[in-house]
Amino acid sequence: MPKRSLTAASVERLKPPRVGQVDHFDAGYPGFALRISYGGRRSWTFHYRVHGRQRRLTLGTYPALSLAEARDAWRESRRMVERGVDPALEKREAKRRVPDTVRAVGEQFIERYCRPRNRTADEIARMLEIHLYPALGEKPIEAVSRRDILRLLDRAEERGVTVRVNRILSNVRRMFAWAVEREIIETSPVANVKAPVKEIPRDRVLSDDELRAFLSACTRMGEPFGPLFRLLLLTAQRRNEIAAGRWEEVDLTEATWSLPAVRVKNGRADVFPLSDQSLDIIAILESMGGSEFLFPARYTRRSTVGPRPVSGFGRAKERLDVLMLDELRKLAEERGDDPEAVGLEPWRLHDLRRTAASGMARLGEPIHVVEKLLNHVSGSISGVAAVYNRHSYQDEMRAAAQSWADAVSGISGEVYLLETKQTAGGKNA
């Protein structure tokens, strides 16, 4: 049995055996070892003798439990052995006395797994609170069956949840997989459960009339959602990346917005240029001041929550749709059409991002520049070119963002700039 003084670096370098498993004992910590199986699974173990019997206790898995944390767990278990208590038996008895409920494990999953590495932890927590806990929250997690999961998804569909039911399944699957990794349960009831809904890629792009109605509706909405929605259209960035923006990320002198990796969906830090129109909106927000966020949440006197960004997008979007429909009917009436015959096709805030990308493409901006502005991981530059091409394209992105913002500014009356074809001399103004 290998024995060495383990370090964080040496633990990383240890290779799994070709077959079976091997215990790497930590010199100076009697009975403490890292067990590595041929499949790559790594577990911290404590080998000890109590009441004349040889025993082994699994302290946790690596890297979920660091070397320092595992040594602390070893010390506690060793003290129990010195008192004549079998820690493995005590662990089993404790599980029998207080079974882990789905809610308890779900809350641990959010705090220990999601928050340190996931930018949508609050959204996942809310999804579990709405869909998982009411049905299974107080049930012991070990007792959850595959049938329970299928019923959960069926009920979500019955309530009218469509494609989002796939997101529910995805997050519940991750939670149970984490519980398996932490040895809370042995197997996941979500394994091999297929997505209930076949997803169709969205292609919704707002028309020029809809954009005109959108801009007027944003003006009527006022703070904070009017300026926020306008910035989503002008910058082509994701909703949460703009809505949770902090002043420390915005450089008004350089006219850039720097998103740290922790706040970006794909985990890749991004710097994107700001058009003159975006800077005008941000300047108005700056004059209001008073928060670390560009769009701070509004508080009541009873609020004990610290500073946080704005929320409540569902209600704001509903109001936006009402105002847009009103504006579309006004446009129809100005053209002499029947306003009552006008409707607004369903759309999402994320469609503003697609609309901006499509608009820039129609204005003749290169697709690879548009994709850089969108901060897409997989784009038109791939393979060897993606490895060696480290050009930032900041100047090209700035030109594209400004061209798009100018076109948006020109959408008024009977002027349809986005539908105007390019002339031989360049883009139309």
C-alpha positions as CSV (number, residue, x, y, z in Angstrom):
1,M,0.0,0.0,0.0
2,P,1.6,3.3,-1.1
3,K,2.5,5.7,1.7
4,R,3.6,9.3,1.3
5,S,3.0,12.8,2.7
6,L,0.1,13.9,0.6
7,T,-0.2,17.5,-0.7
8,A,-2.9,19.2,-2.7
9,A,-0.5,19.1,-5.7
10,S,0.4,15.4,-5.3
11,V,-3.2,14.4,-4.9
12,E,-3.9,16.1,-8.3
13,R,-1.1,14.1,-9.9
14,L,-2.0,10.7,-8.7
15,K,-3.2,8.4,-11.5
16,P,-5.9,5.7,-11.2
17,P,-4.9,2.1,-11.5
18,R,-5.6,0.0,-14.6
19,V,-7.8,-2.3,-12.6
20,G,-9.4,-2.4,-9.1
21,Q,-8.5,0.3,-6.7
22,V,-5.5,1.5,-4.7
23,D,-5.2,3.3,-1.3
24,H,-2.6,6.1,-1.0
25,F,-2.0,6.4,2.7
26,D,-1.0,9.8,4.1
27,A,2.3,9.7,6.2
28,G,1.8,11.1,9.6
29,Y,-2.0,10.5,9.6
30,P,-2.5,6.9,10.7
31,G,-5.2,5.1,8.7
32,F,-5.9,8.1,6.6
33,A,-5.9,7.4,2.8
34,L,-7.0,8.5,-0.6
35,R,-8.7,5.6,-2.4
36,I,-8.6,5.8,-6.2
37,S,-10.6,3.4,-8.3
38,Y,-9.7,2.4,-11.9
39,G,-12.6,4.5,-13.1
40,G,-11.1,7.6,-11.6
41,R,-13.3,8.0,-8.5
42,R,-11.4,9.3,-5.5
43,S,-12.6,8.9,-1.9
44,W,-11.0,9.9,1.4
45,T,-11.0,6.9,3.8
46,F,-10.1,6.1,7.4
47,H,-8.9,2.6,8.2
48,Y,-9.0,1.8,11.9
49,R,-9.6,-1.0,14.4
50,V,-12.3,-0.8,17.1
51,H,-13.4,-3.5,19.5
52,G,-10.9,-5.9,17.8
53,R,-12.4,-5.4,14.4
54,Q,-10.8,-3.8,11.3
55,R,-13.1,-1.1,9.9
56,R,-13.1,1.4,7.1
57,L,-15.0,4.7,7.0
58,T,-15.5,6.9,3.8
59,L,-15.0,10.5,4.9
60,G,-16.0,12.0,1.6
61,T,-15.0,12.3,-2.1
62,Y,-12.4,14.4,-3.8
63,P,-12.5,17.2,-5.0
64,A,-15.8,17.9,-3.2
65,L,-13.8,17.5,0.1
66,S,-10.3,19.0,0.0
67,L,-7.2,17.5,1.6
68,A,-7.4,19.9,4.5
69,E,-11.1,19.2,5.1
70,A,-10.6,15.5,4.8
71,R,-7.8,15.6,7.5
72,D,-10.2,17.5,9.8
73,A,-12.8,14.8,9.3
74,W,-10.0,12.1,10.0
75,R,-9.1,13.9,13.3
76,E,-12.7,13.9,14.4
77,S,-13.2,10.2,13.5
78,R,-10.0,9.2,15.2
79,R,-11.0,10.9,18.4
80,M,-14.2,8.9,18.3
81,V,-12.2,5.6,17.9
82,E,-10.1,6.6,20.9
83,R,-13.3,6.9,23.0
84,G,-14.3,3.4,21.8
85,V,-17.0,4.7,19.4
86,D,-17.2,3.2,15.9
87,P,-17.5,6.2,13.6
88,A,-18.8,4.1,10.6
89,L,-21.5,2.6,12.8
90,E,-22.4,6.0,14.2
91,K,-22.7,7.5,10.7
92,R,-25.2,4.8,9.7
93,E,-27.2,5.2,12.9
94,A,-27.3,8.9,12.4
95,K,-28.7,8.5,8.9
96,R,-31.3,6.1,10.2
97,R,-32.3,8.6,13.0
98,V,-32.6,11.7,10.8
99,P,-33.1,10.8,7.1
100,D,-32.0,13.5,4.6
101,T,-35.1,15.0,3.0
102,V,-35.2,16.2,-0.6
103,R,-35.5,19.8,0.6
104,A,-32.5,19.5,3.0
105,V,-30.3,18.0,0.2
106,G,-31.6,20.6,-2.3
107,E,-30.6,23.5,0.0
108,Q,-27.2,21.9,0.5
109,F,-26.9,21.5,-3.3
110,I,-27.6,25.2,-3.9
111,E,-25.2,26.5,-1.2
112,R,-22.3,24.0,-1.6
113,Y,-22.4,23.4,-5.4
114,C,-24.4,26.0,-7.3
115,R,-23.4,29.3,-5.6
116,P,-19.6,28.9,-5.8
117,R,-19.7,28.1,-9.5
118,N,-23.1,28.8,-11.0
119,R,-24.3,32.3,-12.0
120,T,-27.9,31.1,-12.0
121,A,-28.0,29.7,-8.4
122,D,-31.0,31.8,-7.4
123,E,-32.9,30.8,-10.5
124,I,-32.2,27.1,-9.8
125,A,-33.2,27.5,-6.2
126,R,-36.5,29.2,-7.2
127,M,-37.2,26.4,-9.7
128,L,-36.7,23.7,-7.0
129,E,-38.9,25.7,-4.6
130,I,-41.7,25.9,-7.1
131,H,-41.7,22.5,-8.7
132,L,-39.7,20.0,-6.6
133,Y,-40.3,20.8,-2.9
134,P,-44.1,21.0,-2.9
135,A,-44.3,17.5,-4.2
136,L,-41.3,15.8,-2.7
137,G,-39.6,18.3,-0.3
138,E,-40.3,16.4,3.0
139,K,-39.8,12.9,1.5
140,P,-36.5,11.1,2.5
141,I,-34.3,11.5,-0.6
142,E,-33.4,7.8,-0.4
143,A,-37.1,7.0,-0.9
144,V,-37.6,9.0,-4.1
145,S,-38.3,6.7,-7.0
146,R,-38.1,7.2,-10.8
147,R,-41.9,7.2,-10.8
148,D,-41.9,10.2,-8.4
149,I,-39.8,12.1,-10.8
150,L,-42.0,11.2,-13.8
151,R,-45.1,12.3,-11.8
152,L,-43.3,15.6,-11.0
153,L,-42.7,16.3,-14.7
154,D,-46.3,15.3,-15.6
155,R,-47.7,17.7,-13.1
156,A,-45.5,20.5,-14.4
157,E,-46.8,19.9,-18.0
158,E,-50.4,19.8,-16.7
159,R,-49.9,23.2,-15.3
160,G,-48.9,24.5,-18.7
161,V,-45.1,24.4,-18.4
162,T,-43.8,23.5,-21.8
163,V,-40.1,23.6,-22.8
164,R,-39.3,24.8,-19.3
165,V,-40.1,21.3,-18.0
166,N,-36.8,20.2,-19.6
167,R,-35.0,22.8,-17.5
168,I,-36.8,21.4,-14.4
169,L,-35.6,17.9,-15.3
170,S,-32.0,19.1,-15.9
171,N,-31.7,20.9,-12.6
172,V,-33.3,18.0,-10.6
173,R,-30.9,15.6,-12.4
174,R,-27.9,17.7,-11.3
175,M,-29.1,17.8,-7.7
176,F,-29.5,14.0,-7.5
177,A,-26.2,13.4,-9.2
178,W,-24.6,15.7,-6.7
179,A,-26.2,13.7,-3.9
180,V,-24.7,10.5,-5.3
181,E,-21.3,12.2,-5.6
182,R,-21.5,13.2,-1.9
183,E,-22.6,9.6,-1.0
184,I,-26.0,10.9,0.4
185,I,-27.7,8.3,-1.9
186,E,-26.3,5.4,-3.8
187,T,-28.2,5.8,-7.1
188,S,-30.1,8.6,-8.8
189,P,-33.8,8.1,-9.6
190,V,-33.4,10.6,-12.4
191,A,-30.9,8.4,-14.3
192,N,-32.1,7.6,-17.9
193,V,-35.2,9.8,-17.6
194,K,-35.6,11.4,-21.0
195,A,-36.5,15.1,-21.6
196,P,-40.4,15.2,-21.9
197,V,-40.5,17.9,-24.5
198,K,-38.8,18.1,-27.9
199,E,-37.2,21.5,-28.1
200,I,-37.5,23.5,-31.3
201,P,-34.8,26.2,-31.8
202,R,-36.3,29.6,-31.5
203,D,-36.1,32.0,-34.5
204,R,-38.3,34.9,-33.3
205,V,-37.0,38.3,-34.4
206,L,-38.9,41.5,-33.8
207,S,-40.0,43.3,-36.9
208,D,-39.3,47.0,-37.5
209,D,-42.8,47.9,-36.5
210,E,-42.4,45.8,-33.3
211,L,-39.1,47.5,-32.6
212,R,-40.7,50.9,-33.0
213,A,-43.5,49.8,-30.6
214,F,-40.9,48.4,-28.2
215,L,-38.9,51.6,-28.1
216,S,-42.0,53.7,-27.4
217,A,-43.2,51.2,-24.8
218,C,-39.8,51.4,-23.0
219,T,-40.2,55.2,-22.9
220,R,-43.6,54.9,-21.3
221,M,-42.4,52.3,-18.8
222,G,-39.8,54.5,-17.2
223,E,-37.3,53.4,-14.6
224,P,-35.9,50.8,-14.1
225,F,-37.1,48.5,-16.8
226,G,-37.4,50.9,-19.7
227,P,-33.7,51.8,-19.8
228,L,-32.8,48.2,-19.0
229,F,-34.8,46.7,-21.9
230,R,-33.3,49.4,-24.2
231,L,-29.8,48.4,-23.2
232,L,-30.6,44.7,-23.9
233,L,-31.5,45.6,-27.5
234,L,-28.6,48.0,-28.0
235,T,-25.8,45.8,-26.5
236,A,-27.2,42.3,-27.6
237,Q,-26.1,40.9,-24.2
238,R,-27.9,38.5,-22.0
239,R,-30.6,39.7,-19.6
240,N,-29.0,38.8,-16.3
241,E,-25.6,40.1,-17.4
242,I,-27.0,43.6,-17.9
243,A,-29.6,43.5,-15.2
244,A,-27.0,42.6,-12.5
245,G,-24.4,45.0,-13.9
246,R,-22.2,46.8,-11.4
247,W,-20.7,50.3,-11.8
248,E,-17.2,48.9,-11.3
249,E,-17.7,47.0,-14.6
250,V,-18.4,50.0,-16.7
251,D,-15.7,52.3,-18.0
252,L,-17.3,55.5,-19.4
253,T,-14.0,56.9,-20.6
254,E,-13.1,53.8,-22.7
255,A,-16.8,53.2,-23.4
256,T,-16.6,49.5,-22.5
257,W,-18.4,47.1,-20.1
258,S,-16.3,44.3,-18.6
259,L,-18.1,41.2,-17.5
260,P,-16.3,39.0,-15.0
261,A,-16.4,35.2,-15.8
262,V,-18.4,34.6,-12.6
263,R,-21.3,36.6,-14.1
264,V,-21.2,35.2,-17.7
265,K,-23.3,32.3,-18.7
266,N,-20.5,30.5,-20.5
267,G,-18.0,31.2,-17.7
268,R,-15.8,33.3,-20.1
269,A,-15.0,36.9,-19.1
270,D,-16.0,39.4,-21.7
271,V,-15.4,43.0,-22.6
272,F,-17.8,44.6,-25.1
273,P,-18.0,48.2,-26.4
274,L,-20.8,50.6,-25.7
275,S,-22.4,52.6,-28.4
276,D,-23.1,56.4,-28.0
277,Q,-26.8,55.6,-27.4
278,S,-25.9,53.0,-24.7
279,L,-23.6,55.6,-23.0
280,D,-26.5,58.1,-23.0
281,I,-28.7,55.7,-21.1
282,I,-25.9,54.8,-18.6
283,A,-25.1,58.5,-18.0
284,I,-28.7,59.0,-17.0
285,L,-28.5,56.0,-14.6
286,E,-25.2,57.4,-13.2
287,S,-26.8,60.7,-12.4
288,M,-29.3,58.8,-10.2
289,G,-26.5,57.1,-8.2
290,G,-26.9,55.6,-4.8
291,S,-26.1,51.9,-5.5
292,E,-23.3,49.6,-6.6
293,F,-25.7,48.3,-9.2
294,L,-26.8,50.0,-12.4
295,F,-30.3,48.7,-11.8
296,P,-30.8,48.3,-8.0
297,A,-33.8,46.6,-6.5
298,R,-36.3,48.9,-4.9
299,Y,-36.6,48.4,-1.1
300,T,-39.3,48.7,1.4
301,R,-38.6,49.8,5.0
302,R,-39.1,46.3,6.2
303,S,-36.5,44.9,3.8
304,T,-33.5,43.4,5.6
305,V,-31.8,42.2,2.4
306,G,-28.6,43.8,1.3
307,P,-28.0,45.6,-2.0
308,R,-29.2,43.5,-4.9
309,P,-30.1,44.0,-8.6
310,V,-33.6,44.5,-9.9
311,S,-35.9,41.5,-10.3
312,G,-39.6,41.0,-11.3
313,F,-39.0,40.5,-15.0
314,G,-42.2,38.5,-15.5
315,R,-44.5,41.3,-14.5
316,A,-42.4,43.9,-16.3
317,K,-42.5,41.9,-19.5
318,E,-46.3,41.6,-19.2
319,R,-46.6,45.3,-18.9
320,L,-44.2,45.8,-21.8
321,D,-46.4,43.6,-24.0
322,V,-49.5,45.6,-23.1
323,L,-47.8,48.9,-24.0
324,M,-46.3,47.4,-27.2
325,L,-49.7,46.2,-28.4
326,D,-51.1,49.7,-27.7
327,E,-48.3,51.2,-29.8
328,L,-48.8,48.7,-32.6
329,R,-52.4,49.6,-32.8
330,K,-51.6,53.3,-32.9
331,L,-49.3,52.6,-35.9
332,A,-52.0,50.7,-37.6
333,E,-54.5,53.5,-37.1
334,E,-52.0,56.0,-38.5
335,R,-51.7,53.9,-41.7
336,G,-55.5,53.6,-42.0
337,D,-55.6,49.9,-41.0
338,D,-58.0,48.4,-38.5
339,P,-56.2,48.6,-35.1
340,E,-58.4,45.8,-33.6
341,A,-57.0,43.4,-36.2
342,V,-53.5,44.0,-34.9
343,G,-51.9,41.5,-32.5
344,L,-48.5,40.9,-30.9
345,E,-46.9,37.5,-31.5
346,P,-45.5,35.9,-28.3
347,W,-41.8,36.8,-27.7
348,R,-39.2,36.7,-25.0
349,L,-36.6,39.1,-23.8
350,H,-33.9,36.8,-25.1
351,D,-35.3,37.4,-28.6
352,L,-33.9,41.0,-28.4
353,R,-30.4,39.4,-28.5
354,R,-31.4,37.5,-31.7
355,T,-33.0,40.6,-33.1
356,A,-29.8,42.6,-32.6
357,A,-27.6,39.9,-34.1
358,S,-29.9,39.6,-37.2
359,G,-30.1,43.4,-37.5
360,M,-26.3,43.7,-37.5
361,A,-26.0,41.0,-40.1
362,R,-28.6,42.8,-42.3
363,L,-26.5,45.9,-42.0
364,G,-23.5,44.0,-43.4
365,E,-21.5,43.4,-40.3
366,P,-19.3,40.3,-40.5
367,I,-20.7,37.2,-38.8
368,H,-17.5,36.5,-36.8
369,V,-17.6,40.1,-35.4
370,V,-21.3,39.7,-34.4
371,E,-20.5,36.4,-32.7
372,K,-17.6,38.0,-30.8
373,L,-20.0,40.8,-29.7
374,L,-22.4,38.1,-28.5
375,N,-19.6,36.3,-26.6
376,H,-20.4,33.0,-28.2
377,V,-18.0,30.2,-27.4
378,S,-18.6,28.3,-30.6
379,G,-18.7,30.6,-33.6
380,S,-17.5,31.0,-37.2
381,I,-13.9,31.0,-36.1
382,S,-13.1,27.4,-35.1
383,G,-10.4,24.7,-35.2
384,V,-6.8,25.9,-35.6
385,A,-8.0,29.5,-36.3
386,A,-9.7,29.6,-32.9
387,V,-6.5,28.5,-31.2
388,Y,-4.2,30.9,-32.9
389,N,-6.4,33.9,-33.6
390,R,-6.3,36.0,-30.4
391,H,-7.3,39.3,-32.0
392,S,-9.8,41.0,-29.7
393,Y,-11.9,42.6,-32.5
394,Q,-12.7,45.5,-30.2
395,D,-12.6,48.1,-33.0
396,E,-14.8,45.9,-35.3
397,M,-17.2,45.2,-32.5
398,R,-17.5,48.9,-31.7
399,A,-18.2,49.7,-35.3
400,A,-20.9,47.0,-35.4
401,A,-22.5,48.0,-32.1
402,Q,-22.6,51.7,-33.2
403,S,-24.0,50.8,-36.6
404,W,-26.8,48.8,-34.9
405,A,-27.5,51.5,-32.4
406,D,-27.7,54.1,-35.1
407,A,-30.2,52.0,-37.0
408,V,-32.3,51.5,-33.9
409,S,-32.3,55.3,-33.3
410,G,-33.5,55.8,-36.9
411,I,-36.6,53.6,-36.5
412,S,-39.3,56.2,-36.4
413,G,-42.3,57.1,-38.6
414,E,-42.0,55.6,-42.0
415,V,-38.2,55.3,-42.0
416,Y,-37.3,51.6,-42.2
417,L,-33.5,51.7,-42.0
418,L,-33.0,48.0,-41.3
419,E,-35.0,47.1,-44.4
420,T,-32.9,49.5,-46.6
421,K,-30.4,47.6,-48.7
422,Q,-26.7,48.6,-48.7
423,T,-25.7,50.9,-51.5
424,A,-22.4,50.6,-53.4
425,G,-21.0,53.4,-51.3
426,G,-21.6,51.7,-48.0
427,K,-24.4,51.5,-45.4
428,N,-27.3,53.9,-45.6
429,A,-27.5,56.5,-42.8
